[in-house]
């Protein structure tokens, strides 16, 4: 699949010229991005878990529950991105990635 089109490789704005690099996007479907974000929230949850007593005393247990909510929403987002990738692969006629 060819993603290139005839876009200008430099833009002039005021008295500066900006050159554009000729690179392809790294993560088109967002699966890896959601995986990394979910993993970071999970690690945050695990890191805060031993300090539950201290968080409770300070009234900041919401930090712990925010991390857990981030994990849950990340799992939902991961399923959404995987389904979207499978649908796009089906439409384009290519086999879906694992």
C-alpha positions in Angstrom: 0.0 0.0 0.0 1.4 3.3 -1.0 0.7 6.1 1.4 2.6 8.9 -0.3 1.0 11.8 -2.1 2.3 14.9 -3.6 2.6 17.2 -0.6 5.1 20.0 -0.4 8.3 19.1 1.3 8.9 22.6 2.7 6.8 25.3 4.0 7.6 29.0 4.3 6.1 30.9 7.2 7.1 34.5 7.7 10.8 34.6 7.3 11.5 30.9 8.1 11.5 27.8 5.9 10.5 24.5 7.5 11.5 21.3 5.9 9.4 18.2 6.3 10.9 14.8 6.8 9.9 12.0 4.4 8.8 9.4 7.0 5.8 7.1 7.4 3.7 7.1 10.6 4.8 4.6 13.2 1.5 3.4 14.8 -1.5 4.0 12.6 -4.0 1.9 14.5 -3.1 3.0 18.1 -2.9 -0.5 19.6 0.7 -0.2 20.8 0.0 3.3 22.2 -3.0 2.0 24.2 -1.0 -1.0 25.4 1.8 1.2 26.8 -0.7 3.6 28.5 -2.5 0.7 30.1 0.8 -0.8 31.3 1.9 2.5 32.8 -1.4 2.8 34.7 -1.1 -0.8 35.9 2.5 -0.2 37.2 1.2 3.0 38.9 -1.5 1.0 40.6 1.0 -1.7 41.8 3.4 1.0 43.0 0.7 2.7 45.1 -0.8 -0.5 46.5 1.7 -0.9 49.3 1.0 2.7 50.5 -2.7 2.2 50.8 -2.6 3.0 54.6 -0.7 6.2 54.0 -3.0 7.2 51.1 -6.0 6.6 53.3 -4.6 8.7 56.1 -3.9 11.6 53.7 -7.2 11.3 51.9 -5.6 10.6 48.6 -6.8 7.0 47.9 -8.3 8.5 44.7 -4.7 8.2 43.2 -5.0 4.4 43.5 -8.5 4.2 42.1 -7.5 6.6 39.2 -4.8 4.1 38.2 -7.2 1.2 38.4 -9.8 3.1 36.3 -7.0 3.9 33.8 -6.3 0.2 33.5 -10.0 -0.6 33.0 -10.5 2.1 30.3 -7.2 1.0 28.7 -8.5 -2.5 28.3 -11.7 -1.2 26.7 -9.7 1.0 24.4 -7.4 -1.9 23.5 -10.3 -4.0 22.5 -11.7 -1.1 20.5 -8.4 -0.5 18.7 -8.0 -4.2 17.9 -11.5 -4.4 16.4 -10.9 -1.3 14.4 -7.6 -2.7 13.1 -9.3 -6.0 12.1 -12.0 -4.1 10.4 -9.6 -1.9 8.4 -7.6 -5.0 7.4 -10.8 -6.7 6.3 -11.8 -3.7 4.2 -8.3 -3.4 2.6 -8.2 -7.2 2.0 -5.0 -7.8 4.0 -4.8 -10.4 6.8 -5.1 -8.9 10.3 -2.1 -8.6 12.5 -1.8 -10.5 15.8 
